[in-house]
Amino acid sequence: MKFIRLDQQLNCTFCQKSQQDAKKLIASSDHRAYICDECTAEPGRLKLISENAVTMSFACSFCSKQQCFLSYAPPRESETRARICGDCLDVCRRILKDVAKKR
């Protein structure tokens, strides 16, 4: 378990939006990666990586599962090395829907 200091600034791992600027910020289970509501909800925010499974493999920043395809990353590689698999992206989208329903 990772403890987060109250004065620690948290940012979306994908777009670097601060927790103050994001409506919602979802943390990975180890609190090493975060994704904001905009990166989760907007299809154009993350690009689909579908590299040759033989040559490329990425670890999901949320579940650490190795993914050879169906991983998502920021549009510009220089921004971050973060990746999120389709399963984790679906879970984040469900979390946002559940939160919206409770309002």
DADA-V404588 format. One record per backbone hydrogen bond with DSSP energy under -1.0 kcal/mol. CO is the residue of the C=O (numbers start at 0). NH is the residue of the N-H. E is the energy in kcal/mol with one decimal. If there is no record, write none. Layout:
{{CO/NH/E} {CO/NH/E}}
//
This chain:
{{4/7/-1.5} {9/18/-2.0} {11/15/-1.8} {16/11/-2.7} {17/21/-1.7} {23/36/-1.6} {25/34/-2.4} {27/30/-1.6} {32/27/-2.7} {33/12/-2.6} {34/25/-2.9} {35/39/-1.8} {36/40/-2.5} {37/41/-2.4} {41/44/-1.5} {46/72/-1.9} {48/70/-1.3} {51/55/-2.4} {57/66/-4.4} {59/63/-1.7} {64/59/-2.4} {66/57/-3.4} {69/85/-1.4} {70/48/-3.3} {71/83/-1.8} {72/46/-3.2} {75/78/-1.7} {82/60/-3.3} {83/71/-2.5} {84/88/-2.4} {85/89/-2.3} {86/90/-2.0} {87/91/-2.5} {88/92/-2.1} {89/93/-2.2} {90/94/-2.4} {91/95/-2.1} {92/96/-2.0} {93/97/-2.7} {94/98/-2.4} {95/99/-2.2} {96/100/-2.1} {97/101/-1.4}}
//
